C-alpha cells in the first residue's frame, strides 16, 4: 500500500491540497477553516474525530474527484450523508471526510409516483417535498436521519408493514465506485450492485442519487397511548398477541421510557395508514385496553408522525445502543426486559420493541441484501445522556441488558442499529447473504477503500 502523501509528520502538503481544491465545485475545509468544527460534528455527541480534510461536495463529479484523491493518496475515507448513525462512521480521524450534506435536491413526479433524491437529504427534507404531492415512502422514525444511510441498511419506519422497507422501495441509484466511476444500479443495470446496496450498506461505493417508488399517504392515525410502567407486562403481552392479527396498515411499537415529568411509563407508539374509519376500528382494542394515562392517538399529517420522536433524540447528546431480534418474546423474556428497564440510569434513554412483518416480509423484485424477513420483535436498547463523565454508567447498563437477553435472542441484528461491535456481529447483521456480499465487495471494492461502515471485508486476491 502506498504511503499517504498528503499528511507527513503531522504536516499537510498544501500544494497537493490546493490542487485538489481547484477541482471541487463545493468547498474544502481544513481544521483552521471557518465551519470545519461545525461540519465535523454529527448527531451522536460521543463522536469527536478530526478529519484532515472535509470535502463539501455539491454534485456527483465532486464525489468522483474526492474518491480519486483519497485512493491515489491512500487517505482514510469516510462519507457523511445525514450524519445520524450511532457509530459515527461518517467522520474519520486524520483522513478525508466526503460530506454530502449540501446535496439535498428532491424531485417528485406525482403522476408516476416516483421521487429522485440526492443523498445529503434527510427524511425531513424528503417528506416535506413528497407530501406537497400527497406522497411518501418508508422512511425512519426520526426526521433528521439521512435518506441514504437508512436505505442502504434496509430502512424501517411507520410505513414498513404496509409498503415494505426503504430499500424495498428503492428502484434505482447512482453510485461512485472505488475507481471513481459513476455507475447506474437498478434491476436492469448492474443488478448485482443494486441487490447489494439494498441492505448491504456503503460497502460498495458512494451513492449520490436514489430513485424511490412512492405511495399515496396523507393523513394517518398516529401517536401514543401511554400507561403507567407498573402495567408494562400486560401492555407488552397485549402488543405481542395483538400484532398476530393486526392489518398491514398498522405499524406498532412498544416503548419503555420516562415522561417529561419524570414518571416511568410504557407506551404504544404507532401509525395506521389507510382508510381512517377502518383505522379507528383497528385501534379500538388498543384504546380500550387497560387504563391509560393518556390516549394521544388521532388523525395527524404524515409529516407530524415522522417528527413524533424527534424531541427524544436531540442532536449532540451522547448515544450508545445495542439491539437484537428476539426469537422468543415469552413472558420470562418480557419480565427480563422490564426488570432491566427499571434500572435505566438516564431519563432520556428508552427501550423499544419494534415489530415488522407484513410487506417487509416479502422480497421485492430483484431481491435485496437485507436478510431479516421473518416477522420478529426487534429489541432496541437505546442509551441517551448528556455528560461525558457518565459514559461508563450508561454503556455498562446497555451492555448488561443486552447480555441478559441473549438466551432469548435470535442472534440476528438490524444493521442500522448496530454499533462498533466486531466482525461476528456484522455477520449476524447480514446473515445468509454474507458470503454473497463478500464476493460483491471483492468485485466492486477489492482494496476496501470504503471501510468506515459495518464492513464486509473483500476476499484477499
N, C-alpha and C positions, 0 to 999 in steps of 0.2 A: 504494500500500500504506500502510495507516495506521501511525502511529508506535507503538512499543512504549510502553505507558502504565504498565507495571509497574516498569521499571528506567529511570531517567533520571539521567545524570551519575554513574552508579555507585551511585545510591541506590535502594532498594526502596520502593515505595509500600505501606506497611504496612497501610493501611486496605483497599486492594483485596485484598491477600494474606490479611488476616484474613477478609474477606467470603468469599473463595474457600474458605478452610479450613473455614468453617462448613457448607459443603455437602458435605464429604467424610465418609464413614464411616471411611475409613482415615486415615492420618497425613500431614501436610505437614511437610517438613523444609526448613529454611533452613541456610545454611552454618554458623551459630553453634550449631545444634541438635545435641544428642547423637544419634549414629547417622548423621549426614549423611555423614561421610567413609567410614564402613564401607559405606554403601549405594551411594555413587558409585563405589566400586572394583569392577572386574569382573575376569574371568579373565585377560585379557591385561594384564600389568603395564606395558606401554608406554603404556596409555591413562590419562591424568591430567587429566581435564577436570572443571570445576566448574559444574554447573547452578545457576541462581539459585534454583530451586525443585525439590524432589523430591516428587511426589505418590505416596504409597504406597497404591495402590488396593486395595480389598477386594472390589469387585464391579463389574459392568458399568456401573452407574449412576455410580460414581466415575470410571470411564474417560470416560463421556459428559461429565460435569461438567468434567473436566480438558481434554478436547478442545475443548469450547466456550470455556473460559477462554483456552486457547492461541490459538485462532482469533480471538477477539474482541479480544485484546490483542497480536496479532502477535508471539507468542513462538515462538522456535525450539523445536521439539518433538522429543524422542527417546523411544523405547519400549524398556524393559528387560523381557525375559522371563527367560531363563536367564542372559543376560549373557556368553555363551560364544563369540560370534562374533569372528573375527580382527580385524575393522575397528574395533571399539569404538563402532559407531554407536548402541549402547544409551545412551550418555552424551553429552549435548550440553554446549557451553560457553556459559554465560550464559542459557540458556533454561529450559524445564521438562522434566524427565525424568519420564515416566509409568512408574512401577515396578509391574510386575505380580507380583513375586516372592512376595507374600502370598496370591495366588490360586492355590492348589495342589490343589484338590479333584480327585479321580479317582474316578468312579463306573463300576463294571463290571457289565454284565449278562451273566452267564456263559451263560445259556440262549440268548440271541440273539447272543452273541459280539460285543458292542458295548461300547465304552468312551467315556465323555464326560469330558474333562479340561479344567480351567481352564489358561490359558496362562502362568501363572507356574511351572508344574510343570516339573521336569527329567525326563529319561528315567529317572533313578534312581527318582524318585517314581512315575512311571508304571509302570515294570516291577515295582516292589515290590508295587503294588496289583494289577496284572494277573496276576502269577504266583501270587498266592494262589488264583486260579481256573484256573491252568494255561494262561493266555492271553498272547499277545504280538502286537505288530505291528512292522514295520520301524522301528528307532529308533536310529540313530547307532552310534558305537563308543566314545564317552566318556560315562559316565553323568551327568556334570554338565551336559551340553548341554541347552538348553531344547527342550521338545517343539515349541513354536510356531515358533521360528526355523528349526529344522531342517526342519520340514514345509513351511513357506512357501517354502523354497528348493528343495524336491524331497525330499531326505531319503534318504540311503543308509545301510546298516548291514548287520549279519550275516544278515538275512533277505531282502535285496534281490533275490537271484536266484530265490528261492522264492515270495516274496509281493509283490514289487514295491517301489517307493519308498514312503516315508512318505506322500507326498501322494497316491499311488495308493490308499491305504487310508483316506484322509480322505473321509467320506461326508456331512459336514455341519459347519457352523460358524456362530458368531455374530460379527458384525463391526460395530464402531463406525465410522461413516463420518465424513468430514471435516465434515459438517454436524451431527454429534452425534446421529445416528440409529442405533439398533441394528437391523441387518439380518440376516436369516437367509439363508444361502447353501447350496445343495445342487443336485443335478441338477434338482430341481423348483422351487426358489425362487431368484431372482436367479442363474440358471445361468451368466451371463456372469461375474459376480463370483466364483462358485465355481470356474470354469475358471481365473481369474486368480490366485486365492490358492493354487492347487495348482502352485506353482513360481515365481510372479511376485513373491514376497517380500512385504514390508509396504507396498507402494506404494499400496494401495487403501483402507486402513483399519487399525484395530487389532482383531485377532482376540482375543476374550475367552474363547471356548469352542470346543472341537473335538470332533467325534464320529468315532471310528475303527472300522473293521471289524477284528476280532481273529481270531487263528488259534491252534489248539491247538499249544502249544510248551512243553516242559518240559525234560527232559534233552537236551543236544545233545552232539555230538562236536566239541570245540573246543580251541584252544590254539595253540602254536607248535612248529615243527620248525626248529632253529637249526643253521646251518652256518657255517664259517669264511668270512670275507669273500673270501679268495682263490678261493673257488668260486662267487662271485656270478654270473659269466656263465652257468655251467651251470645254476645254480638258476633264474635268470630265464628262460633258454631253455626249461627244463623247464616252468615255470609257463605260459609262452606257449603251448606245444603241448598241455599237459595240459588247459587250460581250453577248448580247442576241442571236446572231447567230454565234459567234466565235467557231471554232472547238475545240475539247477537247485537241488537241495537243498544244494549246496556253494557257499559264498562263500569265495574265497581271494585273499589279497593277498600280495605280497612286500615286505619291508621291509629297507632297509639302515640299520643303526643301530649303536650301541655298547652292549656288555653292561655290567652294573653293575660288573664288574671291569675295565673299560676295553678290552675286546677288540672290535675291529671285526668285526661279524657280518652275515650275511644270513639272513633267516628267512621261512619260510612262516607266515602267520598266517591261520587260517581257522576256519570254523564249518560243520558239517553238521547240518541239521535234518531229521529224518525217522527211519525205522527204523534203530536203532543197528547191527544186524547188517549191513544193507546198507551203512551208512555205513563200517563197518570195511573192507568190501571196496573201497569207493571210495577210501579213504585209503591202502590198502595200497601202491600205487605211490609215493605221497609218502613213506611210511615207509621204503621200500626204496631210494629214490634216494640215491646218494652215501653219504657217511659223516658223518652229522650229529653235532654236538657234543652235542645234546640233543633228545630227542623228548618234547615236553610236551603232545602231543595226547591227549585222552581224554574219557570221559563226564564232563560237568560241568553244574551247573544253568545255565539260560539267564542268570540274573542274574549269575553269575560270569563268563560270557562277555562280558556287557555292561560289566563293570568291568575286563576284562583289561588294557586300555591306559591306565587312569586314572592310574596312577603315572607314566606317561611325559609327562603333560600337567598338572603341578600348577598350581593357582591362584596367580597372582601372578608367575610367570615372564614373561619378555619373549618375544613371539612375532611372527614375520614369515613369511608363507607366499607362495609363488607356485605356480601349478598350470596344467596344460594336458592336454587329451585328446591322446594320442599316436596319430597316424594310422598310423604305420609303426613298430612295435616290431621293427625289424630288428636284426641283430647289431651293425651300426655304431651304432645308437642305444643299444643296451644297453652297448656299450663307453663311450659318452659319459656315460651315467648313472653307470657305475661309477667312471670317472675323476674326475668331479665330486664324487661322494660320498666319494672317497678323501681329499679335502682339506677335508672338513666341519670347520669350526672349533670346533664345540661337541659334546661327548659326549652332550648331551641332544637334539640335532637328529636328524631321521630323514628318509628318503626312502621314499615308499610308491608302489607300483604297484598300483592297485586295479582289478579287473576286474568289470564288472557283467554286462550281458546277462541271459539268462533272462527271468523275468517282468517285469523292469524295461524290457525292450524292447517291451512291449505296453502300449498306452494303455488305461486303464480307462474305464468308462462316463462319458460327459460330457467326456472329454479333459482334458488338463492343459496349463498354460503351460510346464511343463518340456519342453525341446526335444530333449534329447540321448538318443535312444533306441537308437542303434547300439551294439552291444557292442564298446567300445573300452577300452583301458587309460587310466586317469586317473593322471597323474604328479603327485604332491603333494610339493613341496619344502618341508619344514617346519623352519624355524629356531627354536630354543628355547634361551634363555640367561638368565643371571641379572643381570649387571652392565650398567648403563646405558652405561658407558664403552666397552663392546664393540659398541654398536649398529651402527656403520658396518661393522665387520668381518663381522657375520652377515648384515646386509641386502645387502651387496655380494656375498657368496658366493651367496646365494639368487637375486639378480637375474642374476648372471653365468651361473649354472647354467641358469636359465630361458631366457636369451637364446641360449645354446649349443644348446638343444633345439628352437629354432624351425624348423629345416629338417625336423623330424620331427613337428611339431605339426599338429593338425587345425584350429588357430585357433578352438577351442571351449573353454569353461571352465565348470565346475560352479560356480554362483553362491555356494554356501555356503563355498567355499574361495577366493573372490575377495577381494582386498584393496581398498584405495583406489587404483584403477588407471585411472580415467578412463572417459569415455563409450564409447569404442571397445571396451573390454573388457566393459563392460556389455552392449553389443550382441552380443558373442561369447557371453556367458552366456545370452542369451535367443534368439539365433539367428533362425530363421524366424518365431518368434512375436512379434518385437519390435514390428512395426507394429500388430498386433492389441492388444498390451499398451499401446501408446501411446494408442490410441483408448479403451481401457478406463480408463486413467489420466485422460484428459480428461473422461470421464463421471463418475467417482467422486471424483476429487481434482483438479479443474481448476486450483486455485491452488497445488498441490504442497505442501500442509501436511505431508504425510508424505514428507519428502525425505531424512531421515537413514537411508539404506538404499542398496542398489545401485539408484540412482534411475533411473526411467523418467520422462522429462520429458513433461508434458502438451503437447498442441498449443496454441499461443497462440491465444486467441479472436480 
